[in-house]
């Protein structure tokens, strides 16, 4: 292993990974994406209903309309930004979504300032709380709770400041508590679910890793037997008939020497290939083997990775890459002989999967986009291009930053 590859492995394997459901279980979180637009729709619907209830309390109806428009903007941004095709959700996206929702709540409070009669039927705290409920799936629990605390503080302060105009006279702290409680309650509920989900995923990984270590010795023995069997098969196919014919003739010619040399070189190359066969090559070969015996031929031509850059992939990334290759190999319109994987750039490895596929673009996107999103969720950059029947899937590490 050369020094550049060693440094690359250390660099990318040591990068901190956010412990969020989206990072640890990207495909599972993709299936829950509809929760975001659903909660957003509920928030907007309740905002419209609450605004109608406050029609006699408006100081500025225009601000009330703008408040709903700003809330709708926050919902649209949340729906788009959490879409599986744009994973992962970053810190600034999280702050923008909740910040815009809080701004909408402030606009509504301004629209009824001095005329509001009850805090509990205002929609600001409910809308913010509903959006915060989904955020723990995409962002760390501590970050979500911090944002929720700030939002609750802002909304609580607004409620306390309106105390003089309310029908029920009470201490400002009571109004602040009424406004802040839904925000904190739903945020803690979502955070609790995400915390449990994250913990279970990490525990499952530890169990899987322990089982893998227990089976490692057995797997090595199986691999050794497979290599020995392949060597025996090759000997029976070429060397044994040659030696049998040679023994029957009793004479060694120059042609026999050349043929023996050719057989020895092929057997040596086959043995070296069996020993050096990489995980990526095995994955491609296994995926194609399901299409028939002919698809498994010429394994070395399937993967071009002279620097063995596949070693940079983590366990999570290998799982997604394996699923992606399997999905491509199962496409009905795939030309199996055209499937190939190329890996290059040791400093920042780039993986290119190419194939000829007679499938509509829409079906290809439907089948492969979830895996591209999953790769993006595990710290890679992924894209797909379909042109004239040619499919190219590119996934890579971001360019390394100078220390």
Secondary structure as UniProt FT lines:
FT   HELIX           3..13
FT   HELIX           21..24
FT   HELIX           26..31
FT   TURN            32..33
FT   HELIX           34..53
FT   HELIX           55..57
FT   HELIX           61..81
FT   HELIX           84..86
FT   HELIX           91..111
FT   TURN            112..115
FT   TURN            120..121
FT   HELIX           124..135
FT   TURN            136..138
FT   HELIX           141..161
FT   HELIX           163..165
FT   HELIX           172..234
FT   HELIX           235..239
FT   HELIX           240..249
FT   HELIX           254..276
FT   HELIX           279..289
FT   TURN            290..291
FT   HELIX           293..296
FT   HELIX           299..301
FT   STRAND          303..304
FT   TURN            306..307
FT   HELIX           309..312
FT   HELIX           315..329
FT   TURN            332..333
FT   HELIX           336..338
FT   STRAND          340..344
FT   TURN            346..347
FT   STRAND          350..357
FT   HELIX           361..377
FT   TURN            378..379
FT   STRAND          381..387
FT   TURN            388..389
FT   STRAND          390..396
//
